[in-house]
Amino acid sequence: MAGGGFAVEAPGGSFDGRVTLSVIITCCVAASCGLIFGYDVGVSGGVTTMIPFLEKFFPSILRKEAGDAHVNMYCVYDSQVLTLFTSSLYLAGLISSLVASRVTAAIGRRLTMMLGGATFVVGGALNGGAENISMLIIGRILLGFGVGFTNQAAPLYLSEIAPPKYRGAFNAGFQFFLGIGVVMAGCINYGTANHTWGWRVSLGIAVVPAAVIVIGSFLITDTPNSLVQRGKIEQARKALRQVRGSDADVEPELKELIRWSEVAKSEEKEPFMIIFEKKYRPHLVMAFLIPSFQQLTGINIVAFYSPNLFQSVGFGHSASLLSAIILGVVNLSSVLFSTGIVDRFGRRVLFIAGGLLMFFCQIALAALLAAVTGVHGTKGISKGYAVIVVVLMCLYSGGFGFSWGPLAFLIPSEIFPLKIRTTGQSISISMGFLITAILSQTFLSMLCHFKFAVFLFYGGWIAIMTLFIFFFLPETKLIPLESMYTIWGKHWFWRRYVVNQESHQQNNNNANNDNI
């Protein structure tokens, strides 16, 4: 392994990992949970540029946009109430993702996804029929609860159900569907923008992808890992046969799952206490930093506010919405690219390559906007330069799509042992929501005060996270989930925390093998 570490070979014990039709269908249903998250990310920014929506809920922005010649291009959309419309979902998601840890462990991944989808349906209906700010915010909070549950359960489901050899590709399906949701939202915004009721359609149609999740969840089985954890051994055996193929020998894999479930149940401490033990320090650091870094790339902020941003730099209303769609299509294409190579080249290579590309784009954007619009952002920007802004944004979005987009969901879902897996995923998802809520609430104000330097802010963070990946993230490709502990003991830095644990774990495995 590059970056001061050592190569980690996949340990023995990999089981029959064929890609069956059942695995594909099951993972597609679970990955569709990304639709609702992506749809909301894509729809929010577009709706907040629609004149009928602003007239009804945020008339002060229209007055600022039309009447104050002294307001610079970066400050038109600076409104704390407007950003609360966006960030309230993520604050609710933060709370629900913490609760979802216990819910997912108690009722399984499948039912948690179903619960999240149903909650999102109610929130979407409220938003579509909103008559005042209160209804909007309550609807957004319900949407946040739904997204919190689905973002907790779906990546876990994908990592547990997929064969180890193809885990990265299947888990990337979540980000792929997220990208589809963004593009869908952009297209619907573009089609409804010129109608007085357009914003209601854009917000209300969110119930459709949520309903797909609810219906789809009825048609799939829960993961064998979750079923074994809840003592449903026979159902786990049937689930394994279903996803591995009827002629596959699933008994060795089932025995391994039972063994790890017994290890998890032997712990008397609460998972939220266990995860803070020294031997899980590397896991905990990744759970905090990987999702935080993902949001500090600035991607969701760009997705939320790209129509506002493009309008600020000289595009008309329709052109700004169309540019946001282009941005989403580029991101979606790059996720597909990632799906094809993540299990061949590994996670680290994609993280680093994507980080370098995004860093270049952020620095270039800052330099271009500073040169063209002036330090204070009071100069106009020509259409030619505005097109260059879109091109740089597309390159940036593409870099994210094959790196931090799918991989920030993949890594936390695959590194934790079974006994703290739902807890680790809960911390990871909640950190993502927390940072997103903070950034979404502050971005438009930052854009107003930092102006072009806001892109330097994100560029600096991208440089830091790329160095972190280079030095501190070991490679996880091809390694079975329940053997993932081996990577930390071979890493130059993390082995000081886990090397004794690895030896202890190996002794436990040998003892368990003798007893079976």
Summary of the structure (lengths in Angstrom):
residues: 516
radius of gyration: 23.1
end to end distance: 35.0
largest distance: 79.8
contacts: 1978
relative contact order: 0.16
helix: 79%
strand: 0%
